[in-house]
Amino acid sequence: MAETEKSFDGYLEKLALISEGIDELYSGRKTVIFELKRDEFVRMRNILKGADESQDKFKVDISGIEFIYLLDE
C-alpha cells in the first residue's frame, strides 16, 4: 500500500510541475493529452483513482490545466 501511495504522490507532483511550467509559458485554456497503450492506461487510471473503468478516456484537472488520458488502440 505504501508503495502505491508513494508512486501516486510522485506522479501528481510531476504533473503539478508540468502544470506550473505550462501555465507560465501560455495564457488561455491549456490542455495536455496523453495517448497510452492499454497497460499504461490502466496503470494510470488505477493511480489516478476515480476514473470510470468502462471508459476509454479520463481527465484530471491540476491548477486549471486539464490532463486528458486516451486509450490508444
Backbone atoms as SQL, in Angstrom:
CREATE TABLE atoms (id INTEGER PRIMARY KEY, chain TEXT, resi INTEGER, resn TEXT, atom TEXT, x REAL, y REAL, z REAL);
INSERT INTO atoms VALUES
  (1, 'A', 1, 'MET', 'N', 0.826, -1.196, 0.000),
  (2, 'A', 1, 'MET', 'CA', 0.000, 0.000, 0.000),
  (3, 'A', 1, 'MET', 'C', 0.865, 1.252, 0.000),
  (4, 'A', 2, 'ALA', 'N', 1.910, 1.276, 0.818),
  (5, 'A', 2, 'ALA', 'CA', 2.774, 2.452, 0.899),
  (6, 'A', 2, 'ALA', 'C', 3.456, 2.718, -0.428),
  (7, 'A', 3, 'GLU', 'N', 3.840, 1.653, -1.140),
  (8, 'A', 3, 'GLU', 'CA', 4.487, 1.828, -2.427),
  (9, 'A', 3, 'GLU', 'C', 3.530, 2.457, -3.441),
  (10, 'A', 4, 'THR', 'N', 2.266, 2.034, -3.436),
  (11, 'A', 4, 'THR', 'CA', 1.261, 2.616, -4.327),
  (12, 'A', 4, 'THR', 'C', 1.068, 4.085, -4.009),
  (13, 'A', 5, 'GLU', 'N', 0.970, 4.425, -2.736),
  (14, 'A', 5, 'GLU', 'CA', 0.797, 5.822, -2.349),
  (15, 'A', 5, 'GLU', 'C', 2.005, 6.651, -2.746),
  (16, 'A', 6, 'LYS', 'N', 3.204, 6.089, -2.598),
  (17, 'A', 6, 'LYS', 'CA', 4.416, 6.811, -2.953),
  (18, 'A', 6, 'LYS', 'C', 4.429, 7.125, -4.450),
  (19, 'A', 7, 'SER', 'N', 4.100, 6.152, -5.301),
  (20, 'A', 7, 'SER', 'CA', 4.090, 6.395, -6.736),
  (21, 'A', 7, 'SER', 'C', 2.976, 7.373, -7.108),
  (22, 'A', 8, 'PHE', 'N', 1.855, 7.294, -6.411),
  (23, 'A', 8, 'PHE', 'CA', 0.744, 8.218, -6.639),
  (24, 'A', 8, 'PHE', 'C', 1.174, 9.642, -6.324),
  (25, 'A', 9, 'ASP', 'N', 1.788, 9.859, -5.171),
  (26, 'A', 9, 'ASP', 'CA', 2.241, 11.193, -4.784),
  (27, 'A', 9, 'ASP', 'C', 3.287, 11.725, -5.751),
  (28, 'A', 10, 'GLY', 'N', 4.219, 10.893, -6.143),
  (29, 'A', 10, 'GLY', 'CA', 5.259, 11.327, -7.063),
  (30, 'A', 10, 'GLY', 'C', 4.692, 11.714, -8.422),
  (31, 'A', 11, 'TYR', 'N', 3.713, 10.977, -8.882),
  (32, 'A', 11, 'TYR', 'CA', 3.121, 11.258, -10.183),
  (33, 'A', 11, 'TYR', 'C', 2.378, 12.590, -10.171),
  (34, 'A', 12, 'LEU', 'N', 1.572, 12.808, -9.146),
  (35, 'A', 12, 'LEU', 'CA', 0.845, 14.077, -9.057),
  (36, 'A', 12, 'LEU', 'C', 1.793, 15.257, -8.898),
  (37, 'A', 13, 'GLU', 'N', 2.870, 15.059, -8.175),
  (38, 'A', 13, 'GLU', 'CA', 3.871, 16.118, -8.015),
  (39, 'A', 13, 'GLU', 'C', 4.480, 16.484, -9.371),
  (40, 'A', 14, 'LYS', 'N', 4.783, 15.489, -10.175),
  (41, 'A', 14, 'LYS', 'CA', 5.347, 15.749, -11.505),
  (42, 'A', 14, 'LYS', 'C', 4.337, 16.453, -12.407),
  (43, 'A', 15, 'LEU', 'N', 3.066, 16.027, -12.346),
  (44, 'A', 15, 'LEU', 'CA', 2.040, 16.714, -13.132),
  (45, 'A', 15, 'LEU', 'C', 1.886, 18.166, -12.676),
  (46, 'A', 16, 'ALA', 'N', 2.011, 18.404, -11.383),
  (47, 'A', 16, 'ALA', 'CA', 1.913, 19.771, -10.866),
  (48, 'A', 16, 'ALA', 'C', 3.060, 20.630, -11.395),
  (49, 'A', 17, 'LEU', 'N', 4.259, 20.069, -11.476),
  (50, 'A', 17, 'LEU', 'CA', 5.402, 20.812, -12.032),
  (51, 'A', 17, 'LEU', 'C', 5.191, 21.117, -13.511),
  (52, 'A', 18, 'ILE', 'N', 4.690, 20.136, -14.258),
  (53, 'A', 18, 'ILE', 'CA', 4.388, 20.364, -15.678),
  (54, 'A', 18, 'ILE', 'C', 3.324, 21.436, -15.812),
  (55, 'A', 19, 'SER', 'N', 2.298, 21.351, -14.980),
  (56, 'A', 19, 'SER', 'CA', 1.211, 22.320, -14.999),
  (57, 'A', 19, 'SER', 'C', 1.725, 23.732, -14.740),
  (58, 'A', 20, 'GLU', 'N', 2.593, 23.856, -13.764),
  (59, 'A', 20, 'GLU', 'CA', 3.167, 25.168, -13.431),
  (60, 'A', 20, 'GLU', 'C', 3.961, 25.734, -14.603),
  (61, 'A', 21, 'GLY', 'N', 4.777, 24.894, -15.235),
  (62, 'A', 21, 'GLY', 'CA', 5.568, 25.340, -16.381),
  (63, 'A', 21, 'GLY', 'C', 4.705, 25.770, -17.553),
  (64, 'A', 22, 'ILE', 'N', 3.678, 24.988, -17.862),
  (65, 'A', 22, 'ILE', 'CA', 2.776, 25.322, -18.965),
  (66, 'A', 22, 'ILE', 'C', 2.048, 26.625, -18.671),
  (67, 'A', 23, 'ASP', 'N', 1.628, 26.787, -17.425),
  (68, 'A', 23, 'ASP', 'CA', 0.906, 27.999, -17.035),
  (69, 'A', 23, 'ASP', 'C', 1.777, 29.245, -17.190),
  (70, 'A', 24, 'GLU', 'N', 3.069, 29.114, -16.922),
  (71, 'A', 24, 'GLU', 'CA', 3.987, 30.245, -17.079),
  (72, 'A', 24, 'GLU', 'C', 4.248, 30.566, -18.553),
  (73, 'A', 25, 'LEU', 'N', 4.203, 29.554, -19.415),
  (74, 'A', 25, 'LEU', 'CA', 4.501, 29.747, -20.833),
  (75, 'A', 25, 'LEU', 'C', 3.340, 30.327, -21.636),
  (76, 'A', 26, 'TYR', 'N', 2.136, 29.918, -21.310),
  (77, 'A', 26, 'TYR', 'CA', 0.981, 30.252, -22.146),
  (78, 'A', 26, 'TYR', 'C', -0.162, 30.812, -21.323),
  (79, 'A', 27, 'SER', 'N', -0.942, 31.679, -21.974),
  (80, 'A', 27, 'SER', 'CA', -2.166, 32.166, -21.338),
  (81, 'A', 27, 'SER', 'C', -3.346, 31.470, -22.016),
  (82, 'A', 28, 'GLY', 'N', -4.515, 31.626, -21.448),
  (83, 'A', 28, 'GLY', 'CA', -5.693, 30.987, -22.034),
  (84, 'A', 28, 'GLY', 'C', -5.884, 29.575, -21.522),
  (85, 'A', 29, 'ARG', 'N', -6.770, 28.855, -22.154),
  (86, 'A', 29, 'ARG', 'CA', -7.083, 27.483, -21.759),
  (87, 'A', 29, 'ARG', 'C', -5.959, 26.549, -22.211),
  (88, 'A', 30, 'LYS', 'N', -5.556, 25.656, -21.317),
  (89, 'A', 30, 'LYS', 'CA', -4.451, 24.740, -21.615),
  (90, 'A', 30, 'LYS', 'C', -4.879, 23.306, -21.341),
  (91, 'A', 31, 'THR', 'N', -4.551, 22.422, -22.289),
  (92, 'A', 31, 'THR', 'CA', -4.892, 21.011, -22.177),
  (93, 'A', 31, 'THR', 'C', -3.706, 20.180, -22.653),
  (94, 'A', 32, 'VAL', 'N', -3.418, 19.112, -21.923),
  (95, 'A', 32, 'VAL', 'CA', -2.370, 18.168, -22.294),
  (96, 'A', 32, 'VAL', 'C', -3.048, 16.824, -22.526),
  (97, 'A', 33, 'ILE', 'N', -2.725, 16.186, -23.651),
  (98, 'A', 33, 'ILE', 'CA', -3.358, 14.914, -23.993),
  (99, 'A', 33, 'ILE', 'C', -2.301, 13.819, -24.068),
  (100, 'A', 34, 'PHE', 'N', -2.592, 12.706, -23.386),
  (101, 'A', 34, 'PHE', 'CA', -1.740, 11.529, -23.431),
  (102, 'A', 34, 'PHE', 'C', -2.514, 10.412, -24.109),
  (103, 'A', 35, 'GLU', 'N', -1.916, 9.760, -25.111),
  (104, 'A', 35, 'GLU', 'CA', -2.491, 8.574, -25.744),
  (105, 'A', 35, 'GLU', 'C', -1.627, 7.404, -25.310),
  (106, 'A', 36, 'LEU', 'N', -2.195, 6.534, -24.487),
  (107, 'A', 36, 'LEU', 'CA', -1.422, 5.462, -23.872),
  (108, 'A', 36, 'LEU', 'C', -1.904, 4.091, -24.316),
  (109, 'A', 37, 'LYS', 'N', -0.965, 3.167, -24.426),
  (110, 'A', 37, 'LYS', 'CA', -1.309, 1.765, -24.672),
  (111, 'A', 37, 'LYS', 'C', -2.049, 1.227, -23.457),
  (112, 'A', 38, 'ARG', 'N', -2.785, 0.135, -23.642),
  (113, 'A', 38, 'ARG', 'CA', -3.686, -0.375, -22.611),
  (114, 'A', 38, 'ARG', 'C', -3.023, -0.566, -21.253),
  (115, 'A', 39, 'ASP', 'N', -1.864, -1.213, -21.182),
  (116, 'A', 39, 'ASP', 'CA', -1.256, -1.487, -19.880),
  (117, 'A', 39, 'ASP', 'C', -0.909, -0.213, -19.126),
  (118, 'A', 40, 'GLU', 'N', -0.363, 0.766, -19.821),
  (119, 'A', 40, 'GLU', 'CA', -0.028, 2.032, -19.170),
  (120, 'A', 40, 'GLU', 'C', -1.286, 2.839, -18.836),
  (121, 'A', 41, 'PHE', 'N', -2.284, 2.795, -19.713),
  (122, 'A', 41, 'PHE', 'CA', -3.546, 3.486, -19.467),
  (123, 'A', 41, 'PHE', 'C', -4.218, 2.954, -18.204),
  (124, 'A', 42, 'VAL', 'N', -4.281, 1.629, -18.079),
  (125, 'A', 42, 'VAL', 'CA', -4.899, 1.005, -16.900),
  (126, 'A', 42, 'VAL', 'C', -4.104, 1.361, -15.644),
  (127, 'A', 43, 'ARG', 'N', -2.781, 1.336, -15.743),
  (128, 'A', 43, 'ARG', 'CA', -1.945, 1.694, -14.590),
  (129, 'A', 43, 'ARG', 'C', -2.218, 3.131, -14.149),
  (130, 'A', 44, 'MET', 'N', -2.305, 4.062, -15.090),
  (131, 'A', 44, 'MET', 'CA', -2.553, 5.464, -14.744),
  (132, 'A', 44, 'MET', 'C', -3.964, 5.647, -14.190),
  (133, 'A', 45, 'ARG', 'N', -4.924, 4.940, -14.760),
  (134, 'A', 45, 'ARG', 'CA', -6.296, 5.013, -14.257),
  (135, 'A', 45, 'ARG', 'C', -6.358, 4.523, -12.814),
  (136, 'A', 46, 'ASN', 'N', -5.583, 3.503, -12.492),
  (137, 'A', 46, 'ASN', 'CA', -5.543, 2.996, -11.122),
  (138, 'A', 46, 'ASN', 'C', -4.844, 3.956, -10.177),
  (139, 'A', 47, 'ILE', 'N', -3.796, 4.619, -10.648),
  (140, 'A', 47, 'ILE', 'CA', -3.080, 5.595, -9.818),
  (141, 'A', 47, 'ILE', 'C', -3.959, 6.809, -9.563),
  (142, 'A', 48, 'LEU', 'N', -4.611, 7.294, -10.612),
  (143, 'A', 48, 'LEU', 'CA', -5.474, 8.473, -10.504),
  (144, 'A', 48, 'LEU', 'C', -6.893, 7.992, -10.256),
  (145, 'A', 49, 'LYS', 'N', -7.142, 7.553, -9.072),
  (146, 'A', 49, 'LYS', 'CA', -8.413, 6.916, -8.691),
  (147, 'A', 49, 'LYS', 'C', -9.621, 7.789, -9.040),
  (148, 'A', 50, 'GLY', 'N', -10.745, 7.125, -9.258),
  (149, 'A', 50, 'GLY', 'CA', -11.981, 7.837, -9.520),
  (150, 'A', 50, 'GLY', 'C', -12.396, 7.812, -10.980),
  (151, 'A', 51, 'ALA', 'N', -11.530, 7.324, -11.861),
  (152, 'A', 51, 'ALA', 'CA', -11.876, 7.244, -13.279),
  (153, 'A', 51, 'ALA', 'C', -12.798, 6.053, -13.514),
  (154, 'A', 52, 'ASP', 'N', -13.776, 6.225, -14.375),
  (155, 'A', 52, 'ASP', 'CA', -14.734, 5.174, -14.721),
  (156, 'A', 52, 'ASP', 'C', -14.021, 4.091, -15.527),
  (157, 'A', 53, 'GLU', 'N', -14.015, 2.877, -15.015),
  (158, 'A', 53, 'GLU', 'CA', -13.288, 1.786, -15.661),
  (159, 'A', 53, 'GLU', 'C', -13.911, 1.343, -16.983),
  (160, 'A', 54, 'SER', 'N', -15.144, 1.728, -17.256),
  (161, 'A', 54, 'SER', 'CA', -15.782, 1.327, -18.510),
  (162, 'A', 54, 'SER', 'C', -15.458, 2.293, -19.657),
  (163, 'A', 55, 'GLN', 'N', -14.804, 3.388, -19.351),
  (164, 'A', 55, 'GLN', 'CA', -14.490, 4.410, -20.358),
  (165, 'A', 55, 'GLN', 'C', -13.078, 4.231, -20.908),
  (166, 'A', 56, 'ASP', 'N', -12.855, 4.704, -22.134),
  (167, 'A', 56, 'ASP', 'CA', -11.522, 4.634, -22.727),
  (168, 'A', 56, 'ASP', 'C', -10.809, 5.981, -22.665),
  (169, 'A', 57, 'LYS', 'N', -11.304, 6.854, -21.775),
  (170, 'A', 57, 'LYS', 'CA', -10.656, 8.143, -21.547),
  (171, 'A', 57, 'LYS', 'C', -11.038, 8.653, -20.159),
  (172, 'A', 58, 'PHE', 'N', -10.180, 9.499, -19.611),
  (173, 'A', 58, 'PHE', 'CA', -10.480, 10.186, -18.361),
  (174, 'A', 58, 'PHE', 'C', -9.613, 11.431, -18.300),
  (175, 'A', 59, 'LYS', 'N', -9.971, 12.356, -17.426),
  (176, 'A', 59, 'LYS', 'CA', -9.186, 13.579, -17.323),
  (177, 'A', 59, 'LYS', 'C', -8.986, 13.956, -15.866),
  (178, 'A', 60, 'VAL', 'N', -7.907, 14.699, -15.655),
  (179, 'A', 60, 'VAL', 'CA', -7.540, 15.203, -14.340),
  (180, 'A', 60, 'VAL', 'C', -7.256, 16.687, -14.508),
  (181, 'A', 61, 'ASP', 'N', -7.778, 17.496, -13.600),
  (182, 'A', 61, 'ASP', 'CA', -7.519, 18.930, -13.625),
  (183, 'A', 61, 'ASP', 'C', -6.533, 19.264, -12.513),
  (184, 'A', 62, 'ILE', 'N', -5.414, 19.861, -12.892),
  (185, 'A', 62, 'ILE', 'CA', -4.417, 20.282, -11.913),
  (186, 'A', 62, 'ILE', 'C', -4.136, 21.753, -12.154),
  (187, 'A', 63, 'SER', 'N', -4.497, 22.552, -11.188),
  (188, 'A', 63, 'SER', 'CA', -4.279, 24.000, -11.250),
  (189, 'A', 63, 'SER', 'C', -4.884, 24.615, -12.507),
  (190, 'A', 64, 'GLY', 'N', -6.057, 24.134, -12.908),
  (191, 'A', 64, 'GLY', 'CA', -6.751, 24.706, -14.053),
  (192, 'A', 64, 'GLY', 'C', -6.290, 24.181, -15.403),
  (193, 'A', 65, 'ILE', 'N', -5.363, 23.244, -15.421),
  (194, 'A', 65, 'ILE', 'CA', -4.890, 22.648, -16.672),
  (195, 'A', 65, 'ILE', 'C', -5.418, 21.215, -16.731),
  (196, 'A', 66, 'GLU', 'N', -6.083, 20.883, -17.833),
  (197, 'A', 66, 'GLU', 'CA', -6.643, 19.548, -17.996),
  (198, 'A', 66, 'GLU', 'C', -5.595, 18.602, -18.577),
  (199, 'A', 67, 'PHE', 'N', -5.446, 17.463, -17.930),
  (200, 'A', 67, 'PHE', 'CA', -4.622, 16.376, -18.432),
  (201, 'A', 67, 'PHE', 'C', -5.596, 15.278, -18.842),
  (202, 'A', 68, 'ILE', 'N', -5.661, 15.008, -20.155),
  (203, 'A', 68, 'ILE', 'CA', -6.606, 14.041, -20.690),
  (204, 'A', 68, 'ILE', 'C', -5.841, 12.781, -21.088),
  (205, 'A', 69, 'TYR', 'N', -6.361, 11.638, -20.635),
  (206, 'A', 69, 'TYR', 'CA', -5.763, 10.341, -20.924),
  (207, 'A', 69, 'TYR', 'C', -6.682, 9.577, -21.864),
  (208, 'A', 70, 'LEU', 'N', -6.144, 9.146, -23.006),
  (209, 'A', 70, 'LEU', 'CA', -6.899, 8.397, -24.006),
  (210, 'A', 70, 'LEU', 'C', -6.274, 7.027, -24.185),
  (211, 'A', 71, 'LEU', 'N', -7.122, 6.024, -24.352),
  (212, 'A', 71, 'LEU', 'CA', -6.641, 4.682, -24.637),
  (213, 'A', 71, 'LEU', 'C', -6.322, 4.603, -26.119),
  (214, 'A', 72, 'ASP', 'N', -5.077, 4.286, -26.454),
  (215, 'A', 72, 'ASP', 'CA', -4.612, 4.211, -27.842),
  (216, 'A', 72, 'ASP', 'C', -4.663, 2.764, -28.314),
  (217, 'A', 73, 'GLU', 'N', -5.768, 2.415, -28.996),
  (218, 'A', 73, 'GLU', 'CA', -5.901, 1.053, -29.535),
  (219, 'A', 73, 'GLU', 'C', -6.330, 1.112, -30.965);
